[in-house]
Amino acid sequence: MKRTAFFLVLLLVLAASDGFAQHHGGGAANRVNRKNPARAALLSIQPLPVDLGNFYTGNWERGILYTTAELALFIPALVLIERNSWAWGMHNYSYNYGTDYRRSWTNAERNQFYYLLTGYVVVKIISAFDAGYSAERYNQNLSLRYDPQTNAKALSLNIPFSF
């Protein structure tokens, strides 16, 4: 409960600081629709098996691809943990579960868990770099300029065509 309250307060502070910067000369014209590469990378590297960074930058296909890969590695690891640690491996309940009870993980299960965990971390790191790069690419293709003399804003969009 304390973590949830902390993250809620942190979210409100970040939202308030963005609004304050936009309304007090923080350059709303320079930042409108720009994606922050660091924010995209942090959203991707968060521990949940969802690639929020690519969804933030607008790459829905890559976001779905990375989320599927993360879930394919995360769910079997959770099944191994649930089967071997929490319900069975922490206490000796052999009188409830019969004689097939074992106290610890087998080497094969331990190796499988380490492979799943390593794959999950590698996919997270790759998705974080990809989200940061996507945000930079997005910012290069989109720019909003403000001319104070004419009080005009201009939006330019760079779309490469290949023939």
FIKOLZA-1660 file (N, C-alpha, C; in steps of 0.1 Angstrom, whole numbers, plus 5000, padded with zeros to 4 digits):
% residues 163
   i   px   py   pz ch aa at
   1 5008 4988 5000  A  M  N
   1 5000 5000 5000  A  M CA
   1 5009 5013 5000  A  M  C
   2 5020 5012 5008  A  K  N
   2 5029 5024 5008  A  K CA
   2 5035 5026 4995  A  K  C
   3 5039 5015 4988  A  R  N
   3 5045 5017 4974  A  R CA
   3 5035 5023 4964  A  R  C
   4 5023 5019 4965  A  T  N
   4 5013 5024 4956  A  T CA
   4 5011 5039 4959  A  T  C
   5 5010 5043 4971  A  A  N
   5 5008 5057 4975  A  A CA
   5 5021 5065 4970  A  A  C
   6 5033 5059 4972  A  F  N
   6 5045 5066 4968  A  F CA
   6 5045 5069 4953  A  F  C
   7 5041 5058 4945  A  F  N
   7 5041 5060 4930  A  F CA
   7 5030 5069 4926  A  F  C
   8 5019 5070 4933  A  L  N
   8 5009 5079 4929  A  L CA
   8 5013 5093 4932  A  L  C
   9 5019 5096 4943  A  V  N
   9 5024 5109 4946  A  V CA
   9 5035 5113 4936  A  V  C
  10 5044 5104 4933  A  L  N
  10 5055 5107 4923  A  L CA
  10 5049 5110 4909  A  L  C
  11 5038 5103 4905  A  L  N
  11 5032 5106 4893  A  L CA
  11 5025 5120 4893  A  L  C
  12 5019 5123 4904  A  L  N
  12 5013 5136 4905  A  L CA
  12 5023 5148 4905  A  L  C
  13 5035 5146 4911  A  V  N
  13 5045 5156 4911  A  V CA
  13 5051 5157 4897  A  V  C
  14 5053 5146 4890  A  L  N
  14 5058 5147 4876  A  L CA
  14 5048 5154 4867  A  L  C
  15 5036 5151 4869  A  A  N
  15 5025 5157 4860  A  A CA
  15 5024 5172 4863  A  A  C
  16 5025 5176 4876  A  A  N
  16 5025 5190 4880  A  A CA
  16 5037 5197 4874  A  A  C
  17 5049 5192 4875  A  S  N
  17 5060 5199 4870  A  S CA
  17 5060 5200 4855  A  S  C
  18 5055 5191 4848  A  D  N
  18 5054 5193 4833  A  D CA
  18 5044 5204 4830  A  D  C
  19 5033 5204 4837  A  G  N
  19 5023 5215 4835  A  G CA
  19 5028 5229 4839  A  G  C
  20 5036 5229 4850  A  F  N
  20 5042 5242 4854  A  F CA
  20 5052 5247 4844  A  F  C
  21 5060 5238 4838  A  A  N
  21 5070 5242 4828  A  A CA
  21 5063 5247 4816  A  A  C
  22 5052 5241 4812  A  Q  N
  22 5046 5245 4799  A  Q CA
  22 5039 5259 4801  A  Q  C
  23 5033 5262 4813  A  H  N
  23 5026 5274 4815  A  H CA
  23 5035 5286 4819  A  H  C
  24 5047 5284 4822  A  H  N
  24 5056 5294 4827  A  H CA
  24 5069 5296 4819  A  H  C
  25 5067 5295 4806  A  G  N
  25 5078 5298 4797  A  G CA
  25 5088 5287 4796  A  G  C
  26 5084 5275 4799  A  G  N
  26 5093 5263 4798  A  G CA
  26 5095 5258 4784  A  G  C
  27 5089 5265 4774  A  G  N
  27 5091 5261 4760  A  G CA
  27 5081 5251 4756  A  G  C
  28 5068 5253 4757  A  A  N
  28 5058 5244 4753  A  A CA
  28 5059 5242 4738  A  A  C
  29 5063 5252 4731  A  A  N
  29 5064 5251 4716  A  A CA
  29 5075 5243 4712  A  A  C
  30 5086 5242 4720  A  N  N
  30 5097 5234 4717  A  N CA
  30 5095 5219 4721  A  N  C
  31 5086 5217 4730  A  R  N
  31 5085 5203 4735  A  R CA
  31 5072 5196 4731  A  R  C
  32 5063 5203 4725  A  V  N
  32 5050 5196 4722  A  V CA
  32 5052 5184 4713  A  V  C
  33 5047 5173 4716  A  N  N
  33 5048 5161 4708  A  N CA
  33 5062 5155 4707  A  N  C
  34 5072 5160 4714  A  R  N
  34 5085 5154 4714  A  R CA
  34 5085 5143 4724  A  R  C
  35 5093 5132 4721  A  K  N
  35 5094 5121 4730  A  K CA
  35 5107 5121 4737  A  K  C
  36 5108 5118 4750  A  N  N
  36 5120 5118 4757  A  N CA
  36 5126 5104 4757  A  N  C
  37 5138 5103 4751  A  P  N
  37 5144 5090 4750  A  P CA
  37 5147 5083 4763  A  P  C
  38 5151 5091 4773  A  A  N
  38 5154 5085 4786  A  A CA
  38 5141 5080 4792  A  A  C
  39 5130 5087 4791  A  R  N
  39 5117 5083 4796  A  R CA
  39 5113 5070 4789  A  R  C
  40 5115 5070 4776  A  A  N
  40 5111 5058 4768  A  A CA
  40 5119 5045 4773  A  A  C
  41 5132 5047 4775  A  A  N
  41 5140 5036 4780  A  A CA
  41 5136 5032 4794  A  A  C
  42 5133 5041 4803  A  L  N
  42 5129 5038 4816  A  L CA
  42 5116 5031 4816  A  L  C
  43 5107 5035 4808  A  L  N
  43 5094 5028 4807  A  L CA
  43 5096 5014 4802  A  L  C
  44 5106 5011 4793  A  S  N
  44 5108 4998 4788  A  S CA
  44 5115 4989 4799  A  S  C
  45 5124 4995 4807  A  I  N
  45 5132 4987 4816  A  I CA
  45 5124 4984 4829  A  I  C
  46 5113 4990 4831  A  Q  N
  46 5106 4987 4844  A  Q CA
  46 5103 4972 4845  A  Q  C
  47 5101 4967 4857  A  P  N
  47 5101 4952 4859  A  P CA
  47 5089 4945 4854  A  P  C
  48 5078 4951 4851  A  L  N
  48 5066 4944 4846  A  L CA
  48 5068 4939 4832  A  L  C
  49 5062 4928 4829  A  P  N
  49 5065 4922 4815  A  P CA
  49 5057 4929 4804  A  P  C
  50 5057 4943 4804  A  V  N
  50 5051 4950 4794  A  V CA
  50 5061 4961 4789  A  V  C
  51 5062 4962 4776  A  D  N
  51 5071 4972 4770  A  D CA
  51 5065 4985 4768  A  D  C
  52 5064 4993 4779  A  L  N
  52 5057 5006 4778  A  L CA
  52 5065 5016 4770  A  L  C
  53 5078 5015 4769  A  G  N
  53 5086 5025 4762  A  G CA
  53 5082 5026 4747  A  G  C
  54 5081 5014 4740  A  N  N
  54 5077 5015 4726  A  N CA
  54 5063 5019 4724  A  N  C
  55 5054 5016 4734  A  F  N
  55 5040 5021 4733  A  F CA
  55 5040 5036 4735  A  F  C
  56 5049 5042 4743  A  Y  N
  56 5051 5056 4745  A  Y CA
  56 5055 5063 4733  A  Y  C
  57 5065 5057 4725  A  T  N
  57 5070 5063 4713  A  T CA
  57 5061 5061 4701  A  T  C
  58 5050 5053 4703  A  G  N
  58 5041 5051 4692  A  G CA
  58 5044 5038 4683  A  G  C
  59 5054 5030 4687  A  N  N
  59 5057 5018 4679  A  N CA
  59 5049 5007 4685  A  N  C
  60 5037 5006 4681  A  W  N
  60 5028 4996 4687  A  W CA
  60 5032 4982 4683  A  W  C
  61 5037 4980 4671  A  E  N
  61 5041 4967 4666  A  E CA
  61 5052 4961 4674  A  E  C
  62 5062 4970 4676  A  R  N
  62 5074 4966 4684  A  R CA
  62 5070 4964 4699  A  R  C
  63 5061 4972 4704  A  G  N
  63 5057 4971 4718  A  G CA
  63 5050 4958 4720  A  G  C
  64 5041 4954 4710  A  I  N
  64 5034 4941 4712  A  I CA
  64 5044 4929 4710  A  I  C
  65 5054 4931 4701  A  L  N
  65 5064 4920 4699  A  L CA
  65 5072 4918 4712  A  L  C
  66 5077 4929 4718  A  Y  N
  66 5086 4928 4730  A  Y CA
  66 5077 4923 4742  A  Y  C
  67 5065 4928 4743  A  T  N
  67 5056 4923 4754  A  T CA
  67 5054 4908 4753  A  T  C
  68 5051 4903 4741  A  T  N
  68 5049 4889 4739  A  T CA
  68 5062 4881 4743  A  T  C
  69 5073 4886 4738  A  A  N
  69 5086 4879 4742  A  A CA
  69 5088 4879 4757  A  A  C
  70 5085 4890 4764  A  E  N
  70 5087 4891 4778  A  E CA
  70 5077 4882 4785  A  E  C
  71 5065 4881 4781  A  L  N
  71 5055 4872 4787  A  L CA
  71 5059 4858 4785  A  L  C
  72 5064 4855 4773  A  A  N
  72 5068 4841 4770  A  A CA
  72 5080 4836 4779  A  A  C
  73 5087 4845 4784  A  L  N
  73 5098 4842 4794  A  L CA
  73 5094 4843 4808  A  L  C
  74 5085 4853 4811  A  F  N
  74 5081 4856 4825  A  F CA
  74 5072 4846 4831  A  F  C
  75 5062 4841 4823  A  I  N
  75 5052 4832 4828  A  I CA
  75 5058 4819 4832  A  I  C
  76 5066 4812 4823  A  P  N
  76 5072 4799 4828  A  P CA
  76 5081 4801 4840  A  P  C
  77 5088 4812 4841  A  A  N
  77 5096 4814 4853  A  A CA
  77 5087 4815 4866  A  A  C
  78 5076 4822 4865  A  L  N
  78 5067 4823 4876  A  L CA
  78 5061 4809 4880  A  L  C
  79 5058 4801 4869  A  V  N
  79 5053 4788 4872  A  V CA
  79 5063 4780 4879  A  V  C
  80 5076 4781 4875  A  L  N
  80 5086 4773 4882  A  L CA
  80 5088 4778 4897  A  L  C
  81 5087 4791 4899  A  I  N
  81 5088 4796 4913  A  I CA
  81 5077 4792 4921  A  I  C
  82 5065 4793 4916  A  E  N
  82 5053 4789 4923  A  E CA
  82 5053 4774 4926  A  E  C
  83 5057 4766 4917  A  R  N
  83 5057 4751 4919  A  R CA
  83 5068 4747 4929  A  R  C
  84 5079 4754 4929  A  N  N
  84 5091 4749 4937  A  N CA
  84 5094 4757 4949  A  N  C
  85 5090 4769 4950  A  S  N
  85 5094 4777 4962  A  S CA
  85 5083 4780 4972  A  S  C
  86 5073 4787 4967  A  W  N
  86 5063 4792 4976  A  W CA
  86 5054 4782 4982  A  W  C
  87 5048 4774 4974  A  A  N
  87 5038 4764 4979  A  A CA
  87 5045 4751 4984  A  A  C
  88 5056 4747 4978  A  W  N
  88 5061 4734 4981  A  W CA
  88 5075 4734 4988  A  W  C
  89 5083 4743 4984  A  G  N
  89 5097 4742 4989  A  G CA
  89 5101 4749 5002  A  G  C
  90 5092 4757 5007  A  M  N
  90 5096 4765 5019  A  M CA
  90 5093 4758 5032  A  M  C
  91 5084 4749 5032  A  H  N
  91 5080 4742 5045  A  H CA
  91 5078 4728 5042  A  H  C
  92 5080 4720 5052  A  N  N
  92 5079 4705 5050  A  N CA
  92 5065 4701 5053  A  N  C
  93 5057 4700 5043  A  Y  N
  93 5043 4696 5044  A  Y CA
  93 5041 4682 5039  A  Y  C
  94 5050 4673 5041  A  S  N
  94 5050 4660 5035  A  S CA
  94 5038 4652 5040  A  S  C
  95 5033 4655 5052  A  Y  N
  95 5022 4648 5057  A  Y CA
  95 5009 4652 5050  A  Y  C
  96 5009 4663 5043  A  N  N
  96 4997 4668 5035  A  N CA
  96 4998 4663 5021  A  N  C
  97 5010 4663 5015  A  Y  N
  97 5012 4661 5001  A  Y CA
  97 5016 4647 4997  A  Y  C
  98 5019 4639 5006  A  G  N
  98 5023 4625 5003  A  G CA
  98 5038 4623 5002  A  G  C
  99 5043 4613 4997  A  T  N
  99 5057 4609 4997  A  T CA
  99 5065 4615 4985  A  T  C
 100 5058 4621 4975  A  D  N
 100 5065 4627 4964  A  D CA
 100 5070 4641 4967  A  D  C
 101 5070 4645 4979  A  Y  N
 101 5074 4659 4983  A  Y CA
 101 5090 4659 4982  A  Y  C
 102 5095 4670 4977  A  R  N
 102 5109 4672 4977  A  R CA
 102 5112 4686 4982  A  R  C
 103 5123 4688 4989  A  R  N
 103 5126 4700 4996  A  R CA
 103 5132 4711 4988  A  R  C
 104 5139 4708 4977  A  S  N
 104 5145 4719 4969  A  S CA
 104 5144 4717 4954  A  S  C
 105 5149 4726 4947  A  W  N
 105 5148 4726 4932  A  W CA
 105 5158 4715 4927  A  W  C
 106 5154 4709 4916  A  T  N
 106 5164 4700 4909  A  T CA
 106 5173 4709 4901  A  T  C
 107 5184 4704 4897  A  N  N
 107 5194 4711 4889  A  N CA
 107 5188 4716 4875  A  N  C
 108 5180 4707 4869  A  A  N
 108 5174 4710 4857  A  A CA
 108 5164 4722 4858  A  A  C
 109 5156 4722 4869  A  E  N
 109 5147 4733 4871  A  E CA
 109 5154 4746 4874  A  E  C
 110 5165 4745 4882  A  R  N
 110 5173 4757 4885  A  R CA
 110 5179 4763 4872  A  R  C
 111 5185 4754 4864  A  N  N
 111 5191 4759 4851  A  N CA
 111 5180 4765 4842  A  N  C
 112 5169 4759 4842  A  Q  N
 112 5158 4764 4833  A  Q CA
 112 5153 4778 4838  A  Q  C
 113 5152 4779 4851  A  F  N
 113 5149 4792 4857  A  F CA
 113 5159 4803 4854  A  F  C
 114 5172 4800 4855  A  Y  N
 114 5182 4809 4852  A  Y CA
 114 5182 4813 4837  A  Y  C
 115 5180 4804 4828  A  Y  N
 115 5179 4807 4814  A  Y CA
 115 5167 4816 4811  A  Y  C
 116 5156 4813 4817  A  L  N
 116 5144 4822 4816  A  L CA
 116 5146 4836 4821  A  L  C
 117 5153 4837 4833  A  L  N
 117 5155 4850 4839  A  L CA
 117 5165 4857 4830  A  L  C
 118 5176 4851 4826  A  T  N
 118 5186 4858 4817  A  T CA
 118 5179 4862 4804  A  T  C
 119 5171 4854 4798  A  G  N
 119 5164 4858 4786  A  G CA
 119 5155 4870 4788  A  G  C
 120 5148 4870 4799  A  Y  N
 120 5139 4881 4803  A  Y CA
 120 5147 4894 4804  A  Y  C
 121 5158 4894 4811  A  V  N
 121 5166 4906 4813  A  V CA
 121 5172 4910 4800  A  V  C
 122 5177 4901 4791  A  V  N
 122 5182 4905 4778  A  V CA
 122 5172 4912 4770  A  V  C
 123 5160 4906 4769  A  V  N
 123 5149 4912 4762  A  V CA
 123 5145 4926 4767  A  V  C
 124 5145 4928 4780  A  K  N
 124 5143 4941 4786  A  K CA
 124 5153 4951 4782  A  K  C
 125 5166 4947 4782  A  I  N
 125 5176 4956 4779  A  I CA
 125 5175 4960 4764  A  I  C
 126 5173 4950 4755  A  I  N
 126 5172 4953 4741  A  I CA
 126 5160 4962 4738  A  I  C
 127 5148 4960 4745  A  S  N
 127 5137 4968 4743  A  S CA
 127 5139 4982 4748  A  S  C
 128 5147 4984 4759  A  A  N
 128 5150 4998 4764  A  A CA
 128 5158 5005 4754  A  A  C
 129 5169 4999 4748  A  F  N
 129 5177 5006 4738  A  F CA
 129 5168 5009 4726  A  F  C
 130 5160 5000 4722  A  D  N
 130 5151 5002 4710  A  D CA
 130 5141 5013 4712  A  D  C
 131 5135 5014 4724  A  A  N
 131 5126 5025 4727  A  A CA
 131 5133 5038 4727  A  A  C
 132 5145 5039 4733  A  G  N
 132 5152 5052 4733  A  G CA
 132 5156 5056 4719  A  G  C
 133 5160 5046 4711  A  Y  N
 133 5164 5050 4697  A  Y CA
 133 5151 5054 4689  A  Y  C
 134 5140 5047 4692  A  S  N
 134 5128 5051 4685  A  S CA
 134 5123 5065 4689  A  S  C
 135 5125 5069 4701  A  A  N
 135 5122 5083 4705  A  A CA
 135 5131 5093 4698  A  A  C
 136 5144 5090 4697  A  E  N
 136 5153 5099 4690  A  E CA
 136 5149 5100 4676  A  E  C
 137 5146 5089 4669  A  R  N
 137 5142 5089 4655  A  R CA
 137 5129 5097 4654  A  R  C
 138 5119 5095 4663  A  Y  N
 138 5107 5103 4662  A  Y CA
 138 5109 5118 4664  A  Y  C
 139 5118 5122 4673  A  N  N
 139 5121 5136 4674  A  N CA
 139 5128 5142 4662  A  N  C
 140 5136 5134 4655  A  Q  N
 140 5143 5140 4643  A  Q CA
 140 5133 5142 4632  A  Q  C
 141 5123 5134 4632  A  N  N
 141 5113 5135 4621  A  N CA
 141 5102 5145 4624  A  N  C
 142 5101 5150 4636  A  L  N
 142 5090 5160 4640  A  L CA
 142 5097 5172 4647  A  L  C
 143 5094 5183 4642  A  S  N
 143 5099 5195 4649  A  S CA
 143 5089 5206 4648  A  S  C
 144 5088 5214 4659  A  L  N
 144 5078 5225 4660  A  L CA
 144 5087 5237 4663  A  L  C
 145 5086 5247 4655  A  R  N
 145 5093 5260 4657  A  R CA
 145 5084 5271 4660  A  R  C
 146 5089 5281 4668  A  Y  N
 146 5082 5293 4671  A  Y CA
 146 5090 5305 4667  A  Y  C
 147 5083 5314 4660  A  D  N
 147 5090 5327 4656  A  D CA
 147 5084 5338 4665  A  D  C
 148 5092 5343 4674  A  P  N
 148 5086 5354 4683  A  P CA
 148 5082 5367 4676  A  P  C
 149 5089 5370 4665  A  Q  N
 149 5086 5383 4658  A  Q CA
 149 5072 5382 4651  A  Q  C
 150 5069 5372 4645  A  T  N
 150 5056 5371 4639  A  T CA
 150 5045 5364 4647  A  T  C
 151 5050 5359 4659  A  N  N
 151 5041 5351 4668  A  N CA
 151 5034 5340 4661  A  N  C
 152 5042 5332 4653  A  A  N
 152 5037 5321 4646  A  A CA
 152 5045 5308 4649  A  A  C
 153 5037 5297 4648  A  K  N
 153 5043 5284 4651  A  K CA
 153 5043 5276 4638  A  K  C
 154 5053 5268 4635  A  A  N
 154 5054 5260 4623  A  A CA
 154 5058 5246 4627  A  A  C
 155 5050 5237 4622  A  L  N
 155 5053 5223 4624  A  L CA
 155 5058 5217 4611  A  L  C
 156 5070 5210 4613  A  S  N
 156 5075 5203 4601  A  S CA
 156 5077 5188 4604  A  S  C
 157 5073 5180 4594  A  L  N
 157 5074 5166 4596  A  L CA
 157 5082 5160 4584  A  L  C
 158 5093 5153 4588  A  N  N
 158 5102 5147 4579  A  N CA
 158 5098 5133 4577  A  N  C
 159 5093 5129 4565  A  I  N
 159 5090 5116 4561  A  I CA
 159 5098 5111 4550  A  I  C
 160 5107 5102 4552  A  P  N
 160 5116 5097 4541  A  P CA
 160 5108 5088 4532  A  P  C
 161 5110 5090 4519  A  F  N
 161 5104 5082 4509  A  F CA
 161 5116 5075 4501  A  F  C
 162 5114 5062 4498  A  S  N
 162 5124 5055 4490  A  S CA
 162 5117 5050 4477  A  S  C
 163 5124 5053 4466  A  F  N
 163 5118 5049 4453  A  F CA
 163 5126 5038 4447  A  F  C
% end
